[in-house]
Amino acid sequence: MAQPAACHTMSEATLRRLWRYRGWGAKILWPLSLLYGLLARGRQALYRVGWLPAQHPGVPVIVVGNVIAGGAGKTPVVMAVVRHLQNQGWRPGVVSRGYGRRSHDCRSVPPDSHPDDVGDEPLLLARACKVPVAVAAKRMDAARHLRAQHPEVNIMVCDDGLQHWALERDIEICVFNEEGIGNGWLLPAGPLRESWPRAVDLVVHAGNPPTSSAPTFALKRQLAPWAVRADGTQLPLAALQGQGLVAVAAIARPEHFFAMLAAQGLQVEHAVALPDHFNFDGWRSPAQPGQPLLCTEKDAAKLWRHHPEALAVPLHVEIAPGFFTALDACLARTLSSRSSS
């Protein structure tokens, strides 16, 4: 299992390097990006004129997504948005495609779900935020299921889906990581799924602010000062300082996790980068007996099945305070518009 994973990770890293600049590799792929853009704009236009149907679930919908391929750190932002809504008195639910799951149906995501059935990110949301979560290939199917199973839900947050036009939305939040829009070209010559800038309601960014007419807010990612055991108990990261650790990450940018561990004063002796959503079946830990094995919070549910001794380190995000004020203002406008229509 380890060899294919390593090759896959290497190809992803190569693509990300190619997407940073408009070098010869990107220029070779540029004609294909023109075709990709034409198809993407044509599909969006079919939804806009009504030739392809789009539906609304009947409660406010907030989509948290991105315009770049390869992950932008959306899920921690979804968690922050959900917790803010809870604090404001809303009863949110989350819908997701459930990327990486082996099932293909529409289903709820109880906290005791198997990650292969529902996807690792939806399971993390269900466990961490304690809100109803549903997954389906079509987000509208997940939204219908959520409303039928949980009539108390009065607002929905869609994890990913800026380009899923079949689900009508009220608020769009676009998330950028430190790499921004890269070389600014569409796939496959660049990282963009659609042209940027494009109209959204709010932008959250971890690096330099991207060009946008929408209100833009800085995002800071950092690890929690503790790790979580499989039984839910916590261990301060300070207790691991001075030890040679093994760290594993099956996320879009595993190097970020390793760098944040080092920033916490931890000594990562062996860093294992695996493909995003890797299921860990058959994976062998290089950790020696008694040597701590650290993983991301997203990977924990899958890794604990095989390595219950692993320690999961949660990722926390800190968004500029004005973001939540702006989000509340967007919601107020949404409710006002819905009541007057």
ROZA-59807 format. One record per residue (C-alpha): residue in three letters; y, x, z; residue number from 0. Coordinates in Angstrom, 1 decimal, padded with zeros to 4 digits. Layout:
N
+--------+--------+--------+--------+-----+
! residu !     c2 !     c1 !     c3 ! num !
+--------+--------+--------+--------+-----+
!    ALA !      Y !      X !      Z ! NUM !
...
+--------+--------+--------+--------+-----+
***
This chain:
341
+--------+--------+--------+--------+-----+
! residu !     c2 !     c1 !     c3 ! num !
+--------+--------+--------+--------+-----+
!    MET !  000.0 !  000.0 !  000.0 !   0 !
!    ALA !  002.5 !  002.7 !  000.9 !   1 !
!    GLN !  002.5 !  004.4 ! -002.6 !   2 !
!    PRO !  003.6 !  001.3 ! -004.6 !   3 !
!    ALA !  006.2 !  000.5 ! -001.9 !   4 !
!    ALA !  007.7 !  004.0 ! -002.2 !   5 !
!    CYS !  007.9 !  003.7 ! -006.0 !   6 !
!    HIS !  009.5 !  000.3 ! -005.8 !   7 !
!    THR !  012.1 !  001.5 ! -003.3 !   8 !
!    MET !  012.9 !  004.5 ! -005.5 !   9 !
!    SER !  013.6 !  002.3 ! -008.5 !  10 !
!    GLU !  015.9 !  000.1 ! -006.5 !  11 !
!    ALA !  017.8 !  003.2 ! -005.3 !  12 !
!    THR !  018.1 !  004.4 ! -008.9 !  13 !
!    LEU !  019.5 !  001.1 ! -010.0 !  14 !
!    ARG !  022.1 !  001.0 ! -007.3 !  15 !
!    ARG !  023.2 !  004.5 ! -008.3 !  16 !
!    LEU !  023.5 !  003.4 ! -011.9 !  17 !
!    TRP !  025.5 !  000.4 ! -010.9 !  18 !
!    ARG !  028.2 !  002.4 ! -009.1 !  19 !
!    TYR !  029.6 !  003.9 ! -012.2 !  20 !
!    ARG !  030.1 !  003.1 ! -015.9 !  21 !
!    GLY !  028.0 !  006.1 ! -016.9 !  22 !
!    TRP !  025.7 !  006.5 ! -020.0 !  23 !
!    GLY !  022.8 !  004.6 ! -018.3 !  24 !
!    ALA !  025.0 !  001.6 ! -017.6 !  25 !
!    LYS !  026.6 !  001.8 ! -021.1 !  26 !
!    ILE !  023.1 !  001.6 ! -022.8 !  27 !
!    LEU !  022.5 ! -001.6 ! -020.9 !  28 !
!    TRP !  026.0 ! -003.1 ! -021.4 !  29 !
!    PRO !  025.1 ! -005.1 ! -024.6 !  30 !
!    LEU !  022.4 ! -006.9 ! -022.6 !  31 !
!    SER !  024.9 ! -007.7 ! -019.9 !  32 !
!    LEU !  027.0 ! -009.5 ! -022.5 !  33 !
!    LEU !  024.0 ! -011.7 ! -023.4 !  34 !
!    TYR !  023.3 ! -012.3 ! -019.7 !  35 !
!    GLY !  026.9 ! -013.3 ! -019.1 !  36 !
!    LEU !  026.8 ! -015.7 ! -022.1 !  37 !
!    LEU !  023.7 ! -017.4 ! -020.8 !  38 !
!    ALA !  025.0 ! -017.6 ! -017.2 !  39 !
!    ARG !  028.3 ! -019.2 ! -018.3 !  40 !
!    GLY !  026.5 ! -021.6 ! -020.6 !  41 !
!    ARG !  024.3 ! -022.8 ! -017.9 !  42 !
!    GLN !  027.2 ! -023.3 ! -015.5 !  43 !
!    ALA !  029.1 ! -025.2 ! -018.2 !  44 !
!    LEU !  026.1 ! -027.6 ! -018.6 !  45 !
!    TYR !  026.4 ! -028.5 ! -014.9 !  46 !
!    ARG !  030.2 ! -028.8 ! -015.1 !  47 !
!    VAL !  030.0 ! -031.4 ! -017.9 !  48 !
!    GLY !  027.1 ! -033.2 ! -016.4 !  49 !
!    TRP !  024.4 ! -032.4 ! -018.9 !  50 !
!    LEU !  022.4 ! -030.8 ! -016.1 !  51 !
!    PRO !  022.5 ! -032.9 ! -012.9 !  52 !
!    ALA !  024.0 ! -031.7 ! -009.7 !  53 !
!    GLN !  023.7 ! -033.7 ! -006.4 !  54 !
!    HIS !  025.3 ! -033.7 ! -003.0 !  55 !
!    PRO !  023.3 ! -034.4 !  000.2 !  56 !
!    GLY !  026.0 ! -036.6 !  001.8 !  57 !
!    VAL !  027.1 ! -034.2 !  004.5 !  58 !
!    PRO !  029.4 ! -031.2 !  004.2 !  59 !
!    VAL !  027.8 ! -028.2 !  002.6 !  60 !
!    ILE !  028.7 ! -024.6 !  003.1 !  61 !
!    VAL !  027.2 ! -022.0 !  000.8 !  62 !
!    VAL !  027.1 ! -018.4 !  002.0 !  63 !
!    GLY !  026.1 ! -016.2 ! -001.0 !  64 !
!    ASN !  027.1 ! -013.3 ! -003.1 !  65 !
!    VAL !  027.7 ! -012.3 ! -006.7 !  66 !
!    ILE !  025.8 ! -009.0 ! -006.6 !  67 !
!    ALA !  022.1 ! -008.3 ! -006.9 !  68 !
!    GLY !  020.1 ! -006.5 ! -004.3 !  69 !
!    GLY !  021.4 ! -008.1 ! -001.1 !  70 !
!    ALA !  024.8 ! -008.2 !  000.5 !  71 !
!    GLY !  023.9 ! -008.9 !  004.1 !  72 !
!    LYS !  024.4 ! -012.7 !  003.9 !  73 !
!    THR !  021.9 ! -013.8 !  006.6 !  74 !
!    PRO !  023.9 ! -012.3 !  009.5 !  75 !
!    VAL !  027.0 ! -014.1 !  008.2 !  76 !
!    VAL !  025.0 ! -017.3 !  008.0 !  77 !
!    MET !  024.0 ! -016.9 !  011.6 !  78 !
!    ALA !  027.6 ! -016.3 !  012.6 !  79 !
!    VAL !  028.8 ! -019.4 !  010.7 !  80 !
!    VAL !  026.0 ! -021.5 !  012.2 !  81 !
!    ARG !  026.8 ! -020.4 !  015.8 !  82 !
!    HIS !  030.5 ! -021.1 !  015.2 !  83 !
!    LEU !  029.7 ! -024.6 !  014.0 !  84 !
!    GLN !  027.5 ! -025.2 !  017.0 !  85 !
!    ASN !  030.4 ! -024.1 !  019.3 !  86 !
!    GLN !  032.7 ! -026.5 !  017.5 !  87 !
!    GLY !  030.4 ! -029.5 !  018.2 !  88 !
!    TRP !  028.7 ! -029.7 !  014.8 !  89 !
!    ARG !  025.0 ! -030.2 !  014.4 !  90 !
!    PRO !  024.1 ! -027.8 !  011.6 !  91 !
!    GLY !  021.0 ! -027.4 !  009.6 !  92 !
!    VAL !  020.1 ! -024.6 !  007.2 !  93 !
!    VAL !  018.6 ! -024.8 !  003.7 !  94 !
!    SER !  017.2 ! -021.8 !  001.8 !  95 !
!    ARG !  015.0 ! -020.9 ! -001.1 !  96 !
!    GLY !  012.7 ! -018.9 !  001.2 !  97 !
!    TYR !  012.6 ! -015.9 ! -001.0 !  98 !
!    GLY !  009.4 ! -013.8 ! -000.7 !  99 !
!    ARG !  007.2 ! -016.6 !  000.7 ! 100 !
!    ARG !  003.8 ! -017.3 ! -000.8 ! 101 !
!    SER !  004.1 ! -021.1 ! -000.6 ! 102 !
!    HIS !  005.9 ! -023.1 ! -003.3 ! 103 !
!    ASP !  006.4 ! -026.5 ! -001.6 ! 104 !
!    CYS !  009.3 ! -028.0 !  000.3 ! 105 !
!    ARG !  008.8 ! -027.6 !  004.1 ! 106 !
!    SER !  010.4 ! -027.3 !  007.5 ! 107 !
!    VAL !  010.6 ! -024.0 !  009.2 ! 108 !
!    PRO !  009.6 ! -024.4 !  012.9 ! 109 !
!    PRO !  010.0 ! -021.2 !  015.0 ! 110 !
!    ASP !  006.2 ! -020.7 !  015.1 ! 111 !
!    SER !  005.9 ! -020.6 !  011.3 ! 112 !
!    HIS !  004.0 ! -017.9 !  009.5 ! 113 !
!    PRO !  006.6 ! -015.7 !  007.6 ! 114 !
!    ASP !  004.4 ! -015.8 !  004.5 ! 115 !
!    ASP !  004.7 ! -019.6 !  004.4 ! 116 !
!    VAL !  008.5 ! -019.9 !  004.9 ! 117 !
!    GLY !  010.1 ! -016.5 !  004.2 ! 118 !
!    ASP !  011.3 ! -014.0 !  006.7 ! 119 !
!    GLU !  015.0 ! -014.9 !  006.6 ! 120 !
!    PRO !  014.6 ! -018.6 !  007.2 ! 121 !
!    LEU !  012.2 ! -017.9 !  010.0 ! 122 !
!    LEU !  014.8 ! -015.5 !  011.6 ! 123 !
!    LEU !  017.4 ! -018.3 !  011.3 ! 124 !
!    ALA !  015.2 ! -020.9 !  012.9 ! 125 !
!    ARG !  014.3 ! -018.6 !  015.8 ! 126 !
!    ALA !  017.7 ! -017.0 !  016.4 ! 127 !
!    CYS !  019.9 ! -020.0 !  015.9 ! 128 !
!    LYS !  017.6 ! -022.7 !  017.1 ! 129 !
!    VAL !  018.6 ! -025.1 !  014.3 ! 130 !
!    PRO !  016.6 ! -027.1 !  011.8 ! 131 !
!    VAL !  015.7 ! -025.1 !  008.7 ! 132 !
!    ALA !  014.1 ! -026.2 !  005.5 ! 133 !
!    VAL !  013.0 ! -024.2 !  002.4 ! 134 !
!    ALA !  012.4 ! -025.3 ! -001.2 ! 135 !
!    ALA !  012.7 ! -023.8 ! -004.6 ! 136 !
!    LYS !  015.4 ! -026.4 ! -005.3 ! 137 !
!    ARG !  018.0 ! -026.4 ! -002.4 ! 138 !
!    MET !  018.6 ! -030.1 ! -002.9 ! 139 !
!    ASP !  015.0 ! -030.8 ! -002.2 ! 140 !
!    ALA !  015.4 ! -028.8 !  001.1 ! 141 !
!    ALA !  018.5 ! -030.7 !  001.9 ! 142 !
!    ARG !  016.8 ! -034.1 !  001.4 ! 143 !
!    HIS !  013.9 ! -033.0 !  003.5 ! 144 !
!    LEU !  016.2 ! -031.8 !  006.3 ! 145 !
!    ARG !  018.1 ! -035.0 !  006.4 ! 146 !
!    ALA !  014.9 ! -037.1 !  006.5 ! 147 !
!    GLN !  013.3 ! -035.0 !  009.2 ! 148 !
!    HIS !  016.5 ! -034.4 !  011.2 ! 149 !
!    PRO !  019.0 ! -037.3 !  010.8 ! 150 !
!    GLU !  021.2 ! -035.7 !  013.5 ! 151 !
!    VAL !  022.2 ! -032.9 !  011.1 ! 152 !
!    ASN !  025.8 ! -033.5 !  010.1 ! 153 !
!    ILE !  026.6 ! -030.3 !  008.2 ! 154 !
!    MET !  024.4 ! -027.9 !  006.1 ! 155 !
!    VAL !  024.7 ! -024.2 !  005.6 ! 156 !
!    CYS !  022.9 ! -022.8 !  002.5 ! 157 !
!    ASP !  021.7 ! -019.3 !  002.8 ! 158 !
!    ASP !  022.4 ! -017.9 ! -000.6 ! 159 !
!    GLY !  022.9 ! -020.1 ! -003.6 ! 160 !
!    LEU !  026.4 ! -019.5 ! -005.1 ! 161 !
!    GLN !  024.7 ! -019.6 ! -008.5 ! 162 !
!    HIS !  022.4 ! -022.6 ! -007.6 ! 163 !
!    TRP !  024.7 ! -025.2 ! -009.3 ! 164 !
!    ALA !  022.2 ! -028.1 ! -008.8 ! 165 !
!    LEU !  023.4 ! -028.3 ! -005.2 ! 166 !
!    GLU !  027.0 ! -029.5 ! -004.9 ! 167 !
!    ARG !  028.9 ! -027.8 ! -002.2 ! 168 !
!    ASP !  032.2 ! -028.2 ! -000.4 ! 169 !
!    ILE !  032.9 ! -024.6 !  000.8 ! 170 !
!    GLU !  031.8 ! -021.3 ! -000.8 ! 171 !
!    ILE !  031.8 ! -018.1 !  001.2 ! 172 !
!    CYS !  031.2 ! -014.9 ! -000.8 ! 173 !
!    VAL !  029.8 ! -011.8 !  001.0 ! 174 !
!    PHE !  030.3 ! -008.2 ! -000.1 ! 175 !
!    ASN !  028.7 ! -005.1 !  001.3 ! 176 !
!    GLU !  030.2 ! -001.6 !  001.3 ! 177 !
!    GLU !  029.5 ! -001.2 ! -002.4 ! 178 !
!    GLY !  031.8 ! -004.1 ! -003.4 ! 179 !
!    ILE !  031.4 ! -005.0 ! -007.1 ! 180 !
!    GLY !  030.0 ! -001.6 ! -008.1 ! 181 !
!    ASN !  031.0 ! -000.8 ! -011.7 ! 182 !
!    GLY !  032.1 ! -004.4 ! -012.2 ! 183 !
!    TRP !  029.6 ! -005.1 ! -015.0 ! 184 !
!    LEU !  027.1 ! -007.9 ! -015.2 ! 185 !
!    LEU !  023.3 ! -007.4 ! -014.9 ! 186 !
!    PRO !  021.6 ! -005.3 ! -016.0 ! 187 !
!    ALA !  024.4 ! -002.8 ! -016.7 ! 188 !
!    GLY !  025.9 ! -003.6 ! -013.3 ! 189 !
!    PRO !  025.2 ! -005.4 ! -010.1 ! 190 !
!    LEU !  027.1 ! -008.7 ! -010.8 ! 191 !
!    ARG !  025.2 ! -012.0 ! -011.2 ! 192 !
!    GLU !  028.4 ! -013.5 ! -012.5 ! 193 !
!    SER !  031.9 ! -012.3 ! -013.4 ! 194 !
!    TRP !  034.2 ! -011.4 ! -010.6 ! 195 !
!    PRO !  036.8 ! -012.5 ! -009.5 ! 196 !
!    ARG !  035.8 ! -016.1 ! -009.5 ! 197 !
!    ALA !  037.0 ! -019.0 ! -007.4 ! 198 !
!    VAL !  035.5 ! -019.2 ! -003.9 ! 199 !
!    ASP !  037.0 ! -020.5 ! -000.6 ! 200 !
!    LEU !  036.6 ! -017.4 !  001.6 ! 201 !
!    VAL !  035.6 ! -013.8 !  001.1 ! 202 !
!    VAL !  033.9 ! -011.6 !  003.7 ! 203 !
!    HIS !  033.6 ! -007.8 !  002.9 ! 204 !
!    ALA !  032.2 ! -004.8 !  004.7 ! 205 !
!    GLY !  033.9 ! -002.2 !  002.5 ! 206 !
!    ASN !  037.2 ! -002.2 !  000.5 ! 207 !
!    PRO !  038.5 ! -005.7 ! -000.1 ! 208 !
!    PRO !  037.5 ! -007.0 ! -003.5 ! 209 !
!    THR !  040.1 ! -008.5 ! -005.8 ! 210 !
!    SER !  040.3 ! -012.3 ! -005.0 ! 211 !
!    SER !  042.7 ! -015.1 ! -004.8 ! 212 !
!    ALA !  040.8 ! -016.4 ! -001.8 ! 213 !
!    PRO !  041.5 ! -015.5 !  001.9 ! 214 !
!    THR !  039.6 ! -012.2 !  002.5 ! 215 !
!    PHE !  038.3 ! -011.0 !  005.9 ! 216 !
!    ALA !  036.8 ! -007.7 !  007.0 ! 217 !
!    LEU !  033.3 ! -007.6 !  008.3 ! 218 !
!    LYS !  031.8 ! -005.0 !  010.6 ! 219 !
!    ARG !  028.0 ! -004.6 !  011.1 ! 220 !
!    GLN !  026.5 ! -003.0 !  014.1 ! 221 !
!    LEU !  023.2 ! -003.0 !  015.9 ! 222 !
!    ALA !  022.8 ! -004.6 !  019.3 ! 223 !
!    PRO !  022.6 ! -002.1 !  022.2 ! 224 !
!    TRP !  019.1 ! -003.3 !  022.9 ! 225 !
!    ALA !  015.7 ! -003.8 !  021.1 ! 226 !
!    VAL !  013.5 ! -006.8 !  021.5 ! 227 !
!    ARG !  009.7 ! -006.6 !  022.2 ! 228 !
!    ALA !  007.2 ! -009.1 !  020.7 ! 229 !
!    ASP !  007.2 ! -011.0 !  024.0 ! 230 !
!    GLY !  011.0 ! -011.5 !  023.8 ! 231 !
!    THR !  011.9 ! -009.0 !  026.5 ! 232 !
!    GLN !  014.6 ! -006.5 !  025.9 ! 233 !
!    LEU !  014.8 ! -002.7 !  026.1 ! 234 !
!    PRO !  018.2 ! -000.9 !  026.1 ! 235 !
!    LEU !  018.5 !  001.5 !  023.2 ! 236 !
!    ALA !  019.9 !  004.0 !  025.6 ! 237 !
!    ALA !  016.4 !  004.3 !  027.1 ! 238 !
!    LEU !  015.1 !  005.6 !  023.7 ! 239 !
!    GLN !  017.6 !  008.4 !  023.4 ! 240 !
!    GLY !  016.1 !  011.9 !  023.3 ! 241 !
!    GLN !  012.8 !  010.6 !  021.8 ! 242 !
!    GLY !  011.6 !  011.2 !  018.3 ! 243 !
!    LEU !  011.4 !  007.7 !  016.8 ! 244 !
!    VAL !  009.8 !  006.1 !  013.8 ! 245 !
!    ALA !  012.0 !  003.5 !  012.1 ! 246 !
!    VAL !  010.9 !  001.1 !  009.3 ! 247 !
!    ALA !  013.0 ! -001.2 !  007.3 ! 248 !
!    ALA !  012.0 ! -003.6 !  004.5 ! 249 !
!    ILE !  015.5 ! -004.7 !  003.5 ! 250 !
!    ALA !  017.7 ! -004.4 !  000.5 ! 251 !
!    ARG !  019.4 ! -001.3 !  001.9 ! 252 !
!    PRO !  017.2 !  000.3 !  004.5 ! 253 !
!    GLU !  019.3 !  003.4 !  004.7 ! 254 !
!    HIS !  022.0 !  001.4 !  006.4 ! 255 !
!    PHE !  019.6 !  000.5 !  009.2 ! 256 !
!    PHE !  018.6 !  004.2 !  009.7 ! 257 !
!    ALA !  022.2 !  005.3 !  009.7 ! 258 !
!    MET !  023.1 !  002.7 !  012.4 ! 259 !
!    LEU !  020.2 !  003.8 !  014.6 ! 260 !
!    ALA !  021.6 !  007.4 !  014.4 ! 261 !
!    ALA !  025.1 !  006.0 !  015.2 ! 262 !
!    GLN !  023.5 !  004.7 !  018.4 ! 263 !
!    GLY !  022.5 !  008.2 !  019.4 ! 264 !
!    LEU !  018.9 !  007.8 !  018.5 ! 265 !
!    GLN !  016.8 !  010.5 !  016.9 ! 266 !
!    VAL !  014.9 !  009.0 !  013.9 ! 267 !
!    GLU !  012.1 !  011.5 !  013.3 ! 268 !
!    HIS !  010.4 !  009.5 !  010.5 ! 269 !
!    ALA !  012.3 !  006.8 !  008.4 ! 270 !
!    VAL !  010.2 !  004.5 !  006.3 ! 271 !
!    ALA !  012.0 !  002.5 !  003.6 ! 272 !
!    LEU !  010.0 ! -000.3 !  002.1 ! 273 !
!    PRO !  010.8 ! -003.0 ! -000.6 ! 274 !
!    ASP !  012.8 ! -006.0 !  000.6 ! 275 !
!    HIS !  010.6 ! -008.7 !  002.0 ! 276 !
!    PHE !  007.6 ! -006.4 !  002.3 ! 277 !
!    ASN !  004.8 ! -008.3 !  004.1 ! 278 !
!    PHE !  003.2 ! -005.2 !  005.9 ! 279 !
!    ASP ! -000.3 ! -006.3 !  005.1 ! 280 !
!    GLY ! -002.3 ! -003.1 !  005.1 ! 281 !
!    TRP !  000.7 ! -000.9 !  006.1 ! 282 !
!    ARG ! -000.1 !  001.9 !  008.5 ! 283 !
!    SER !  002.5 !  003.1 !  010.9 ! 284 !
!    PRO !  003.1 !  006.9 !  010.9 ! 285 !
!    ALA !  004.0 !  006.6 !  014.6 ! 286 !
!    GLN !  001.8 !  008.7 !  017.0 ! 287 !
!    PRO !  000.3 !  007.0 !  020.1 ! 288 !
!    GLY !  003.2 !  006.3 !  022.5 ! 289 !
!    GLN !  005.9 !  007.1 !  019.9 ! 290 !
!    PRO !  008.4 !  004.2 !  019.6 ! 291 !
!    LEU !  008.4 !  002.2 !  016.4 ! 292 !
!    LEU !  011.6 !  000.5 !  015.6 ! 293 !
!    CYS !  012.2 ! -002.2 !  012.9 ! 294 !
!    THR !  014.9 ! -004.7 !  011.8 ! 295 !
!    GLU !  015.0 ! -008.1 !  013.3 ! 296 !
!    LYS !  014.2 ! -009.6 !  009.9 ! 297 !
!    ASP !  011.0 ! -007.6 !  009.6 ! 298 !
!    ALA !  009.8 ! -008.2 !  013.1 ! 299 !
!    ALA !  007.9 ! -011.5 !  012.6 ! 300 !
!    LYS !  005.7 ! -009.8 !  009.9 ! 301 !
!    LEU !  005.4 ! -006.4 !  011.5 ! 302 !
!    TRP !  004.4 ! -007.8 !  015.0 ! 303 !
!    ARG !  001.3 ! -009.4 !  013.5 ! 304 !
!    HIS ! -000.1 ! -005.9 !  012.8 ! 305 !
!    HIS !  001.9 ! -003.7 !  015.2 ! 306 !
!    PRO !  002.8 ! -005.8 !  018.3 ! 307 !
!    GLU !  004.2 ! -002.6 !  020.0 ! 308 !
!    ALA !  007.1 ! -002.5 !  017.5 ! 309 !
!    LEU !  010.7 ! -002.9 !  018.8 ! 310 !
!    ALA !  013.1 ! -005.1 !  016.8 ! 311 !
!    VAL !  016.8 ! -004.1 !  016.8 ! 312 !
!    PRO !  019.1 ! -007.1 !  016.1 ! 313 !
!    LEU !  022.0 ! -006.8 !  013.7 ! 314 !
!    HIS !  025.3 ! -008.2 !  014.9 ! 315 !
!    VAL !  028.3 ! -008.9 !  012.7 ! 316 !
!    GLU !  031.9 ! -009.0 !  013.7 ! 317 !
!    ILE !  034.2 ! -010.9 !  011.4 ! 318 !
!    ALA !  038.0 ! -010.7 !  011.6 ! 319 !
!    PRO !  039.0 ! -013.6 !  013.9 ! 320 !
!    GLY !  041.1 ! -015.4 !  011.3 ! 321 !
!    PHE !  037.9 ! -016.1 !  009.3 ! 322 !
!    PHE !  036.8 ! -018.9 !  011.6 ! 323 !
!    THR !  040.2 ! -020.4 !  011.7 ! 324 !
!    ALA !  040.2 ! -020.4 !  007.9 ! 325 !
!    LEU !  036.7 ! -021.9 !  007.8 ! 326 !
!    ASP !  037.8 ! -024.7 !  010.2 ! 327 !
!    ALA !  040.8 ! -025.4 !  007.9 ! 328 !
!    CYS !  038.5 ! -025.7 !  004.9 ! 329 !
!    LEU !  036.3 ! -028.1 !  006.8 ! 330 !
!    ALA !  039.3 ! -030.2 !  007.8 ! 331 !
!    ARG !  040.4 ! -030.4 !  004.1 ! 332 !
!    THR !  036.8 ! -031.4 !  003.2 ! 333 !
!    LEU !  036.6 ! -034.2 !  005.7 ! 334 !
!    SER !  040.1 ! -035.4 !  004.7 ! 335 !
!    SER !  039.1 ! -035.5 !  001.0 ! 336 !
!    ARG !  035.8 ! -037.2 !  001.7 ! 337 !
!    SER !  037.5 ! -039.9 !  003.9 ! 338 !
!    SER !  040.1 ! -040.7 !  001.2 ! 339 !
!    SER !  037.7 ! -040.9 ! -001.7 ! 340 !
+--------+--------+--------+--------+-----+
***
